Every structure is written in C-alpha cells, then in structure tokens.
Amino acid sequence: MARTIVVTGAASGIGQALAALLTRRGEHVVAVDVTSGDVVADLSTRRGRDDAVEGVLDETGGRIDAVVANAGLALPVRETVAVNHFGAVDLLTGLRPALAASSRAPRAVVTSSMATLLPVHVPLVEACLAGDEDRALALAAELEAAGPQAAATIYPSSKRALSRWVRRVAPLPAWAGAGIPLNAVAPGVVRTPMTAAMTATADGRAALDAVVPMPLGGYLEAGQVAALLAWLVSAENTHVCGQTVHVDGGSDVLLRGDDVWSWHDADPGTLSPRTGVATTHVGRDLSRAPAPVSVRPAGGPGHHRPGAGSPDRTLTDSGCSPDLRPTGLPLAWARRWTTGSAGVAVTTTGSSPRRGGWVPSHRGLGTHPSCCS
Ligand SMILES: NC(=O)c1ccc[n+]([C@@H]2O[C@H](COP(=O)([O-])OP(=O)(O)OC[C@H]3O[C@@H](n4cnc5c(N)ncnc54)[C@H](O)[C@@H]3O)[C@@H](O)[C@H]2O)c1
C-alpha cells in the first residue's frame, strides 16, 4: 500500500526529482512549494508555514508517513534563513504529531548542505538554534548590509543550524522515542536551477570548485540526491538517527580530513601524563568556542586533570590569532586556549580551503603544562 510522503520544494530541482522517483515507486506524494503543487505555501513566513501544515493535513486527512523538508534558497539574503532553517523546522514540528500517528514507517529528512562546513556567522547559528527567528532575521539583515563577504555566511549558517537542530532533536522522545528516524542529507554541488548560473560558466565552475572539491563523480544530478532522500524516508531505514549524510563527491572528507573522531579526546583538561600533550581537535567549529569553559574531570585511567586541586579550573579562550593560522589559509580556524596558572596552552586548528588546493586537516598542538612535565 502506498505511503504518503510530503515533499517541500517539489516544484524544482531535487524536490521535483524526488517527487518523480517516489511516484514511480508507487508512493503518494504531496507536493508543497511556493510556486505550484498540491499545497502552495510560502515557507519564508510563519503564516505561510501554518498554511503549509494546515494544507497538508487537509489534503491527506491527517495521514502522512514521511516528510522531506527540502525547500531552500541559496541567496545571500535574510529570506534564506527564514526558508532554510525556520521553514524546515516549523514544518517538521507542525507535522510531527501526524507522523507519530503513522503505523507505516514514519520518517523525516531535511536537505541540508555541504555548506555546513563553510565559515558561518556564529550568532546567527545560535539564534536559529534558540528558535529566535526575529533575532536571526535581524542578524541576517545586518550581514546582508555588510557586503558580499559577510552575506556569504548566511546560507552556510542556515544549513549548519539545520543540521545541528536535526542532531539535537533526533534522539529525543518526540522523534526517536516516537519511532521516527529524523536525518539530513548534505549534497555537494547539484545541477539544478539553484546552481545553473554558476555551473554554466568556466569562472562560475572555478569558483564552486575552489570551495566544494568533488573528486568523486563531479557535480551531482538532482536524481542522485533524490535516491538518498528516498532511502532515508523508506521503511528500510530503521536506525539512522540524527545524521547528516554527505552526498558530496568527497568534499566532506577533504575538508574535514580523516579524523572526525578525535574531538572526543580533545578535552583540554585531559592530558597524557607520559607526554604531557593534550589531544587535539580537528575540523571542529572552533570559531564557536565559548569562554570561559570549565575543565571537566579527566576521562579515565592514564589521564591527568591539570589544575586539579587548584582554584584555576577555567580555560580562557584568547581567540583567533593570526600567528596561529597556517600560512596561506584564508579561512583557517585556529584558537588558543590557556588555563592561566595551570600553564596549559592548547592550540586547535581546523581544516581549511586554500586557493589552488585543499588542505585536508591541520592537527592542533599541545604544549605540555608545568604540572605535567
Ligand atoms: N543545488 C545544489 O547544489 C544544492 C547543494 C546543497 C544543498 N542544496 C539544497 O537542496 C534543496 C533543493 O535545492 P535545489 O537545488 O533543488 O534548488 P531549486 O531552486 O531547484 O529548488 C528549490 C525549491 O524550493 C522552493 N522554495 C524556495 N523558497 C520557498 C518558499 N519560501 N516556500 C516554499 N518553497 C520554496 C522553490 O520554489 C523551488 O521549487 C535546497 O534546500 C538547497 O539548499 C542544493
């Protein structure tokens, strides 16, 4: 029996390809878009999102089995935040009770982007995650007004926030607890109307390639992303939870390098007593580092917590400093953390694009603290 699957942004590109694929497979698709579809609604406004939820429930009699929140904009304007983040979150939140009532493999997925890995405007990401749309839109308007470089962070910020929201809520009772796998996909460059102007010219392609390296297969076709979305909302997907699955021809692995795990070892309070060297962050969003940060207890045997027993248990983030940036890396993420009297300094750097090539990752350095030497 056909499942009912809601697809937003279904009038074009990836959403259109997905709607066609699901229909070919015998599913019942409810197409939502601002231009045309079964439900025509503007996901950039609160009112439009309410209309979308109401329209879908009317259209389906409240019986839906999956939602693909795919509609998006890639323009360096505030509306991009409204559609990409709040449009997806509000639609999914509004339709979640109907999904939870489904007995036919309820599933949800959003279309995020590899742009989650590009530089973001941290306060904008935080405003999105706080659900503060007024502040998020005000910040985006400021970025828009500050010129192209600042405005270029709007799209990555909207997608970073979206992927983080998915990761944050997916394991909670409302989603995992209700038996609804919630995930994201992160495409690289896909040939759709969104990218047509860029992929049409040599200059445009060079600009894209400088930011999105795709050694496997080059640019995607919309159907190739649609196939992954279709699987994530299929009954076969039983246990993928909160993931952002990259379908990007390799840009994620090139940008973040082979080690996306050692962040777990990176507690600056966890030092090896043998070498006195702190383990490192690689490819983390280091620009987001809060200060001060409490030093947590060491993780287990063989580790030592600097400053334990002393009053100085906080780390001070001295910020991004030019002398810490690897040469020639315009977007290097480098930060120095110090603990004052404990004498610990931990430098953390992330992977970064470089003109004319890519640097997979730069390992952070740890200087051994006086208390461990
Ligand atoms: N094309 C790429 O290279 C690429 C890469 C990574 C992620 N993405 C993401 O994939 C998704 C689909 O993009 P696409 O490439 O198919 O683009 P597209 O422009 O072809 O399609 C986007 C669709 O979203 C709809 N939409 C835009 N604003 C809306 C609004 N306010 N309310 C309702 N619908 C609205 C559009 O009408 C359109 O049908 C987007 O979320 C995009 O950010 C695309």
The ligand as an SDF file (V2000), in Angstrom:
LIG
                    3D

 44 48  0  0  0  0  0  0  0  0999 V2000
   21.7200   22.6310   -5.8880 N   0  0  0  0  0  0  0  0  0  0  0  0
   22.7100   22.4390   -5.0460 C   0  0  0  0  0  0  0  0  0  0  0  0
   23.8950   22.4660   -5.4270 O   0  0  0  0  0  0  0  0  0  0  0  0
   22.4420   22.2010   -3.6010 C   0  0  0  0  0  0  0  0  0  0  0  0
   23.5170   21.8110   -2.7950 C   0  0  0  0  0  0  0  0  0  0  0  0
   23.2970   21.5670   -1.4420 C   0  0  0  0  0  0  0  0  0  0  0  0
   22.0290   21.7050   -0.9330 C   0  0  0  0  0  0  0  0  0  0  0  0
   21.0020   22.0940   -1.7380 N   0  0  0  0  0  0  0  0  0  0  0  0
   19.6930   22.2270   -1.1350 C   0  0  0  0  0  0  0  0  0  0  0  0
   18.7750   21.4070   -1.8070 O   0  0  0  0  0  0  0  0  0  0  0  0
   17.4670   21.9250   -1.6520 C   0  0  0  0  0  0  0  0  0  0  0  0
   16.7900   21.9500   -3.0010 C   0  0  0  0  0  0  0  0  0  0  0  0
   17.5240   22.8500   -3.8340 O   0  0  0  0  0  0  0  0  0  0  0  0
   17.5520   22.7300   -5.4120 P   0  0  0  0  0  0  0  0  0  0  0  0
   18.9490   22.7010   -5.8170 O   0  0  0  0  0  0  0  0  0  0  0  0
   16.6370   21.6720   -5.8600 O   0  0  0  0  0  0  0  0  0  0  0  0
   17.0050   24.1840   -5.7660 O   0  0  0  0  0  0  0  0  0  0  0  0
   15.8130   24.6700   -6.6780 P   0  0  0  0  0  0  0  0  0  0  0  0
   15.9210   26.1560   -6.6690 O   0  0  0  0  0  0  0  0  0  0  0  0
   15.7930   23.9670   -7.9550 O   0  0  0  0  0  0  0  0  0  0  0  0
   14.5330   24.2170   -5.8510 O   0  0  0  0  0  0  0  0  0  0  0  0
   14.2000   24.8190   -4.6470 C   0  0  0  0  0  0  0  0  0  0  0  0
   12.6830   24.7520   -4.4840 C   0  0  0  0  0  0  0  0  0  0  0  0
   12.3550   25.3460   -3.2140 O   0  0  0  0  0  0  0  0  0  0  0  0
   11.2380   26.1920   -3.4300 C   0  0  0  0  0  0  0  0  0  0  0  0
   11.1820   27.2820   -2.4700 N   0  0  0  0  0  0  0  0  0  0  0  0
   12.0340   28.3180   -2.3580 C   0  0  0  0  0  0  0  0  0  0  0  0
   11.5780   29.2030   -1.4690 N   0  0  0  0  0  0  0  0  0  0  0  0
   10.4200   28.7040   -0.9860 C   0  0  0  0  0  0  0  0  0  0  0  0
    9.4720   29.1810   -0.0600 C   0  0  0  0  0  0  0  0  0  0  0  0
    9.6050   30.3740    0.5390 N   0  0  0  0  0  0  0  0  0  0  0  0
    8.3980   28.4220    0.2210 N   0  0  0  0  0  0  0  0  0  0  0  0
    8.2140   27.2270   -0.4070 C   0  0  0  0  0  0  0  0  0  0  0  0
    9.0690   26.7460   -1.3340 N   0  0  0  0  0  0  0  0  0  0  0  0
   10.1610   27.4830   -1.6260 C   0  0  0  0  0  0  0  0  0  0  0  0
   11.4300   26.7510   -4.8310 C   0  0  0  0  0  0  0  0  0  0  0  0
   10.2190   27.2730   -5.3650 O   0  0  0  0  0  0  0  0  0  0  0  0
   11.9560   25.5440   -5.5600 C   0  0  0  0  0  0  0  0  0  0  0  0
   10.9020   24.7880   -6.1200 O   0  0  0  0  0  0  0  0  0  0  0  0
   17.6190   23.2940   -1.0130 C   0  0  0  0  0  0  0  0  0  0  0  0
   17.3460   23.1960    0.3780 O   0  0  0  0  0  0  0  0  0  0  0  0
   19.0800   23.6040   -1.2290 C   0  0  0  0  0  0  0  0  0  0  0  0
   19.6070   24.4860   -0.2680 O   0  0  0  0  0  0  0  0  0  0  0  0
   21.1680   22.3240   -3.0570 C   0  0  0  0  0  0  0  0  0  0  0  0
  1  2  1  0
  2  3  2  0
  2  4  1  0
  4  5  1  0
  4 44  2  0
  5  6  2  0
  6  7  1  0
  7  8  2  0
  8  9  1  0
  8 44  1  0
  9 10  1  0
  9 42  1  0
 10 11  1  0
 11 12  1  0
 11 40  1  0
 12 13  1  0
 13 14  1  0
 14 15  2  0
 14 16  1  0
 14 17  1  0
 17 18  1  0
 18 19  2  0
 18 20  1  0
 18 21  1  0
 21 22  1  0
 22 23  1  0
 23 24  1  0
 23 38  1  0
 24 25  1  0
 25 26  1  0
 25 36  1  0
 26 27  1  0
 26 35  1  0
 27 28  2  0
 28 29  1  0
 29 30  1  0
 29 35  2  0
 30 31  1  0
 30 32  2  0
 32 33  1  0
 33 34  2  0
 34 35  1  0
 36 37  1  0
 36 38  1  0
 38 39  1  0
 40 41  1  0
 40 42  1  0
 42 43  1  0
M  CHG  2   8   1  16  -1
M  END
$$$$
